[in-house]
Amino acid sequence: MKKIIVFLIDSFMPEALEEVLKQNKVPLFKELIKRGNINRQCVTVFPTMSASFDASLITGVTPGIHKIPGLVWYSKKENRIINYGAPAGFVFKLGVSQVIADTLYNQNTKHLAQNIKTIFEELDFKGYTSGSFSYQVYRGHHIHKIKFPWYMKPFSKKTPKHISGPNQIILGRFLNSLDKNIKAPKSLFSRLGLNDKFTIEAFISTVQENKQPDFSLLYLPKTDQDVHKNHLEGGIEGLTKVNTLLEQVVSTYGSLDKALEENIFILTGDHSQIKVHHFIYLDSILKNFKYPALKDKITFKHDLILCNNERMAFIYYREEYTADKIIKELIKDPGIDLVARKSGGWIYVYNDSMDRYFSFKRGENYVDEYEQSWDISGDFNILDLLIDRNKIKYRMYPDALNLLESAIISNDSSVIIANAKPTYMFKSESSSNYKGGGSHGGLNQLEMHVPFIISEKTDLPLPRRLIEVKEYILSLLEAKD
């Protein structure tokens, strides 16, 4: 049986891939594509943020089902804003101890839906071994101890000492099931081991010690940092470095032929990015409403709660009459292209006027390209849909009906979704600043498409959406038995 290794490249841009292939900067990528297959436009999930995607990849469902809405969201049940680790100013205002507990533990236990099985849980049930290397959603059946470096122990009080994960798990300085010191950067200045070199060295250790799992998921975050800084140029730089790291993995087996005799390599990403030139200032747009600062306790006196996810925002509201007022203010801004909310069983989408909208719900009158059935009404041009008789085709916003519905129902309270136009990102208290670089989070095809590369040709059709990857991997493993 061949083992499967998935290399998850954060911010894997199709445009950057085409450039590095054309410039011959990634010979291993080119050879894997030649021997195998590629889908250059695999559709990710919305919001295009790591947390919502991470859960979708390993569960095979959208955020509406796995219940992790985004990187930043409001939990009505806990009456607080949840953030899984970025940016730094945001983290300090919410509390470092709380953010660490949410990222390491709560995300995988309390927040991720209990009725959905992760790929690690399913593989264990089927008798396969699995491993998670720097991936942050990892729920499984095996108990592992969380270890904090001495200088982080003051922030460990809210985090339980053990988590459940796959057979093997590596997460920087915090989790190491190998009982071996990984010789790679892991200081505070190297993101505590949450970096590409550490991930690759940890995986290589399992190969060298004959402990490689049947399925390994490796998360490589560095390209995301490069793209945030320099957009396309950063993507080219990042993929060139990833190619070098993959060559190190191949050399561990002796040769590429030997590596591919024993393994199937899969390379994909969580989202792409859009170049940013302008900000949308949410504090200015929503100045007539009462909402809490990050350090404030959330009370009934607040009209709304704001959760900024770079190129999209969740705006939670208490009273139904407030929703229309909020939407009217949002659609005035030239940088916002879509505003959506659910009312009376229908989801309404606006862009520049309350009088012109598109609405939809699950139904039977129209079928989209993924065989999902809908009832629709209003101006379908708002979502750039192509309607041919009863068939729906997506263009600017891939899988838009499914993903907008998912983003809304992933939350446990009433919410408005705001989506930014290309070249714009949202700005609010302690939010990221990627002006001049790249950003993501939104529903536009420029951030929704990622490459999907597999190192060999198979009879299975390639996944069209990343929520199909889990079942694809399970089918690959079972076909190779």
Buried (B, 14 or more C-beta within 10 A) or exposed (E): EBBBBBBBBBBBBBBBBEBBBEEEBBEBBBBBBEBBBBBBBBBBBBBBBBBBBBBBBBBBBBBBBBBBBBBBBBBBEBEBBBBBBBBEEBBEBBBBBBBBBBBBBBBBEBBBBEEBBBBBBBBBEEEBBBBBBBBBBBBBBBEBEBEBBEEBEEBBEBBEEEBBBBBBBBBBBBBBBBEEEBEBBBEEEBBBBBBBBBBBBBBBBBBEEEBBBBBBBBBBBBBBBBBBBBBBBBBBBBBBBBBEBBEEBBEBBEEBEEBBEEBBBBBBBBBBBBBBEBBBBBEEBBEEBEBBEBEEEBEEEBBBBBBBBBBBBBBBBBEEEBBBBBBEBBBEBEBBBBBBBBEEEBBBBBBBEEEEBBBBBEEEEBBBEBEBEBBBEBBBEBBBBEEEEEEBEBEBBBBBBBBBBBBBBBBBBBBBBBBBBBEBBBBBBBBBEBBEBBBBBBBBBBBBBBBBBBBBEBEEEBBBBBBBBBBBBBEBBEEEE
